[in-house]
Amino acid sequence: MTPSPRGFCRTAGDRRPGLALAVLAAALGGTTALSAPVPARPPDPDREAWRKVEVGSVTVVGTASDARLTETAVTLRALVALLPGLVPGAFGASPPLVAAVVHDAGHLARAGFPPGGPTGGRIVVAATSDEEARAGFLRAVATALGRRSRTPLPEWLVAGLGEYLSTFSATPERATLGRLVPEHIALLRAARLPAGRPGLFAATTLDGEGEAVALLRAQAWAVVHVLLQGTPDGEVQLRHFVEAAAGGREGPDAFRDAFGESERALLERARKHVVESRPLARVVDVPAAVPPVGRLLPLTRTGAAGVLGGVVKGRRTPAPDVQVVPAATAAAPPPAPLLTSTLPGATIAVRRDVPAEVDLVNRLIDAGREEEALTRLEALHASLGYDPEMQSALGWDVGELRRLVTHNRLVRRFNAAVGLLNAGQGAAALGVFREVAAMTEDPSLAARARAHVAEIEAGGGRKPRL
């Protein structure tokens, strides 16, 4: 099944359906005019208005409604806090978790998700805000956390936790776990357990599609469910199992020592537990020590791309490999200065409607006017002295947009140096290539610049054809 434009869940690097830089306000060379407050506009379903909310190790970004973004933060806050207690001893401190929830999947693409490279040790998950995507979203979060456990967990336990927590919900004080999943119950009711060792406990992966994998995931869900809600000391047994795994003990004997029964017996008991007993969900308290959910703050698309680890629309790429052209037609534009002033002496009028200003910044980037967007965002950032929290949050966006502008300037300098090289002016191009290689954060651009440096220093600077 392929992800539809609406209703999917995805983790970074996963194609299966499911889903700061500290910067000072820039000197603008003029005053910043602040117009009178304007009334808040009603929500526009087609508007790409990114916001961000943080709580502990969890960051939620997106273009979904304020209510959905806040609800997602509340839910993930509780899930991250309660997961270590479900499998004692398996989890340490939670890795940074970034969740994107959007009302249009195209917004993710424009923010560069999924990222093409490493996510810096973070877990990055994304989904649309459709209610039908909720289960897949929570499953992806729980599965990603399970695969980052301190003690490596077997695939059946990782998948079982993902399925068990796919129905998770929370308020700031309470969480509900273990709701029954009708699709899993139907599969378990219809299937008979074949002879021999159950395939669930030997499977190396439970990813993918198809009836066979779906049944294995249903079995994994049932086993985790019976251990957590149908066994008086299930968490203690799971602790013993994790301790055995940490010590290198695996297989049916270690399984029996930890759970007091064979793999087959536990699976059969789990099936009866969910199919015949129909257990109720359980409600637990969210630990009081968990920090409260923060404030929803506006975010530019460039800032969202930085949070998600993607490459925002508007990031330019260098020209293709050089083709030597005749000197009579060779273009040799002079390299532009790397740092330019931001509209010196200009007055930038910004409004107190911060989301509208951020939306305007996004539109300027779309139009290829990223330097103008940066100037406007710097002005907005400088004007927010009355709201230090929002000013601090937008400092991240200013830094990310500066990185985009700097990258695009370096690409232009690289292309100008290529023009000099084409025109036979290798000595003039050499210094520009060196500067680009030293200053860029783009490994591919740096590599291409260094290659030209090596070529010129080796005496291979191109000369124009006559």
N, C-alpha and C positions, 0 to 999 in steps of 0.2 A: 504494500500500500504506500503510495506516495503522499507527501504532505499536501493538503489543499491550501488555497490562499487563506482560508479561515480555519481555525481550530487545529493547531498542531503544537507539538512541544519538541524542543531540540536542545541538546547540550552542545557546547563547543566541541567540534571535531566529530560529532555524531550526526549522521544523515538519516537516522531512523525517525519516523514520526513519533510523536509521543502523546515534544518539546514537549601625592598631588604636588603636582607642581605648585610651590608657593610662589605667587606672583604679586608684585606690587602694582597698584594702579599706574598706568602709563602716563607720562607727561604729554599732554596733547598740544601744548604750545598755545592754548587759548582757554577760555572758560567753558564750563559745562553748564548748559542751560537746562533747567528742570521745569517742565511744563506742569500745569495744574493737574491734579489727579483726575483720572477718567473712570467712568463706571466699568465694573467688570463685565466682560462680554459673556454671553451664554456659551456653553460648550459647543464646539463645531466638530461633528463626527469625522469630517474629512481633514481636520487640521492635525499636523504632525507636531504636537506640543509635548516635548519630552520633559519629564520630571524625575526627581530622585528622592528616595527616602532611605535612611540608614538606621540600622539597629544592631549593635554589636558587630559580629563578623559578616552580617548580611547587608547587602545593598540591593535595593529594588529600583530599577529604572524602567521607563516605558512611556507610552502614549495612551494607555488605557485610562479609564476614569480615575479620579482621585480616590473614590471608594475602593475600586479594585486594587490599585497600587497599595493602599494602606492595608487592606485585608490580606494581600499577599505578604506584606512585611510582617504582620501579626502572626500569620500562619507559619512562615518560615522561622521566625523568632522562636516559636514554641517547638517546632519540629527539631531544630538544631539543639535546643536545650534538653529535650526529652530522649533523643536517640541514644545517647550513651547509656542511659538506664535500661534500655531494652536488651542490649547485649553487653553486660558489664565486663569491663576490662578490655573491650575491643577498640574503643575510641579514645583519642586524646582530644586536644583542642581542635575545634572545627576549623578547617581551612577557610579562607575568604570565599564567600558565596555571593555571586552576582546573578540576579534574576531579572530578566527583561520581560515585560508584559505589554503587548501592543494591541491596538484594535485593528491594525492592518499589517499583514505580514510584510508588505513592501517597505514599511518603516525600518524593519530590521535590516533589509538589504541595503538601504541608503545609509545606515549607520555601520556598515561593514561587517555584519554578522551573517554567518559564522566567521570568526577570525581565521586567517590562513596559517598562523604560526602559534607558538606556545602562548598560554594564557597566564604565565608568571606564577604558577602554583595555585591559581584560583580555580574554582568551579564556576563555569558560566553556563546558565540555562536560559532558554527563551521559549515563549509561547504566546499565542494570541489570547485575548481575554475572553473568548467564548467559553461558556460553562462546560461544554463538552471536552475542552482541552485540559480541564483542571486535573483530572486523574492522571493523564499522561505527564503533565508538568510535575506533579508531586512525586510520581514514580521515578522520573528522571532525576530529581533532586536527591531522593533517598538512595537510589542506586549509585549515583556519583559519590555520595558521602560514604556508602558502604564500601566502594572500591578504593576509598582513600583512608580506610581504617588503619589504626596503628598496628594491629595484628591482621595479617591477610586472612580474609574470610572466604570460605568455599562459595562457589557460584550459586548453589541452591539457597544459601543463607542471604547472600546479597540480593538475589532476585526476589526471595520471599519477603525481605524487609521492604523492597520497593513496592511490591504488590500490597502488602499489609498497610503501608503508609499512603497508598494512592487515594484512600478515602479519608485521610486525616483532615481535621478542621480545628480551628482554635479561635478563642476570644483572648483578650489580654490576660484573663485569669484562668480559663479552663480550656482543655483540649479533649477531643473525642477521637478515639482510636478503635480500629477493629470492626468497622461496619462491614457487613457481608457484601460480597461482589456477586451479583446474580449470574454473570457470565461464567465465572469460575465454578460456581455451584452446579450449573448445568453441565459443564464439561466433566466434572468429577462424578456426577450422578450417572452419566451415560457411559463412562469408560470403566473397563475392568482392569485390574492390576495384573500384568503378565507375570509368568513364573520367572524366578531368578532374582538377582539383585535389581532393585528399582533403578531405572535409568536416571532418575532425578539426581541421585547422589553421586553418579559417575560423570555427569555432563560437565564439560569444560566451559560451555557457554549456553545461556538461555536467551540470547539475542536472536532476532530474526522473526520471520513470519511463518505461517503454516499451522495446521492443526496440532501436529506433534509438539512443537515448541509451546504453543498456547496451553496444551494440557500440562506440560512440565511446569510452566509458570503458575498454573492453577494449583498444582500439587505443592510447589514451594510456598505459595501463599497459605495453603491449609496447614502445612507443617509449622510455619512461623506462628500462625494464628493459634494452633492448639498449644504450642509451647508458652505463648504469652498470655493466653486467656483460658486455656483448658487444662493447665497443669499447675498445681499449687506452687511448686518451686521451679517453674520453668526458667526464670531468669538465672537462678543458681545453676541449673543444668547447662544453660548456655555459657555461663562463666567457665564451668569445668571444661566444656568443649573448646572454648577459645584458648584456655590455658594449655590443653593438650595439643592444639594446633600450633601454638607458639613454641611448644617444646619439640615440634617435629613429629608428633604422633598423629597419624591419619589412618583412615580405613575403617572397616566395620567394627573391629575390636575397640578402637578408641571411641567410636560412636556409641557402642553399647556401654562402655565404662562411664561415659558422660551422661547418657540419657536413660540408662537402665533398661533398654529394650533395643531390639534390632532395628535396622533401617526400615525394613518392611513392616514391622509391627507399628512403628511410629507413624508411617505413612497411612496405614490402614486406620489407625486411631484418629489421625488428623482428618481423614475423609469423613468418618462418622461424625466427628465433632462439628464440621461445618454443614454437612448435608442433612444429617438426622437431628442433631441437637439444636441447630439454628441459634447459636449464641448471640446475645445482645452485645452492642458496642459498649465500651467502657469510657468513663469520663474521669480525667485526672487533673490535678492542679498543675498549672505552669509554675515552675520555680520562681519564688519571689525575687531572687537575686538577679533575674534576667533584666537587662536594661529596657526601658520603655522605647517604643517606636518614636523615631525623630519626626521632624517636620518635613512636609513635602516642599521641595524647592525646585524652581525651574532649571532646565538643563538644555544647552544647545545640542544639536545633533553631533557636532564635533566632540563635545564633552561626553555625550553618550557613547560615541565610538571609542573614545579613550577608556571609558569604564569597561566596555565590552571587549576591548582588545582588538577592535576592527580597524579598517581603513575607511575613513569617511569619504563620501562623494565629494569631489573637488580636489583630491590629491592627484597631482599630475605625475606623469611618467616621462622619462627621458626619451628623446628621439630614437628611432631605430638605429642599427649599426650604420656607421658612416659610409656614405658613398662619395668617392672623389668626383668632383665636377670640374668643368673647365674654369680657368681663372676668370674669364670674361663674365661668367654668370654666377660666380661663387659669392654667396652672401656671407659677410663677416661682421655681424652686428657687434658693437662694443659691449663687453660685459657690463650689466647694470650693477650698481653698488648693492652689496648684500643687505645692508640695513638702510631703510629709507624712513624719512619722517612720516608721521601719520597726520596728514592734513594740517600743517603748521598754521597757527593763527585762526583755525576754523572754530566755529562754535557748533557743537554737536548737541542737538536738542533730543533729550530722551524723556520718556514718560514714566510715571509710576506704575503703569501697567506692565510689569516686568515680563510676564509671559508673552505679551504682544511684542515687546522689544526683542525677546529671544527668538520668537518666530520670524521677525524681520531679519535677524542675523542669519537664520537658516536659509531664508529666501535669497539673500545676497550671496551666500556660498553656492547655492544652486545656479545662480546666474554667472558664476565664475568671478565674482567680485569679492574674493576672500579677504583682500587687504582692507577694503572698505568695511567688510563685516567685522574685522578685528578692531578697527578704529571705533566703530559703533559699540562693540562689546566692551572695550576699554572705557569708553565714556559711561556706559551703564554701570560698570563695576565701580568707577570712581564716584558715581552719584549715590551709591547705596550706603553712605556713612550712617544714615539713620537706621539701618538694619544690618548690624555686623554679621549676623549668622548667614543671611542671604549673600552679603558681599563676600564672605569667606567661601561660600559654596561656589559662587560664580568665578572665584579665582582659579578654580580647576579648569573651567571652560576657557578662560582667557589663556591659560597656559597651553591647553590643547590646541586652540585656534592659532596661537603663536607658532606652535610646532608645525601646523599645516602650512602657514604662510611662509615660514622659513624653508620648509621642504620645497615648496613651489618656487621660491626665489632661487634656491640652489639648482633646481632642475633647469630653470631658465638660464642660469649662468653656465651650467654644463652644456646646454644646447648652443649657447653663444660661443663657447670654447670649441665645440665641434665645428662651428662655422669658421672660426679662425684656423683650425687645423685643416679644414678643406681648402682654405685659401692659401695654404702654404706658410702660415704664420705660427709654426709650432712653438717657437720661443714664447710668444705672447699667450698661447693656449696653455703652456705648461703650468704657469703659476695659478691659473684658474682651476685647472684639474686638481692640483695639489690642495687648493683651498676647499674645493667641494669634497674631496676625499677626507679631509680632516674634520669638516664641520657637519656632514650629513649623518643622520641616524638611520638612514636606509642602507642596509648591507649591500643590496644589489647596485645601487647608485655609487656607493663607495668603491665597490669592486671594479665597476666600469671606469671610474675616474682613475683609479690606481693603474689599471691596464693601459690607459692612454699615457699616463706619466711614464711608465716603464718603456712604452714604445718610443716616446719622444727622446727619453734619456739614452736609449739604445741607438739613437740615430735614425729611427724609422719614421720621423715626422713626415707627414704626407706633403708632397709638392704638387702644385696644380698641373693638370695636363694642359698642353697647348693644342 
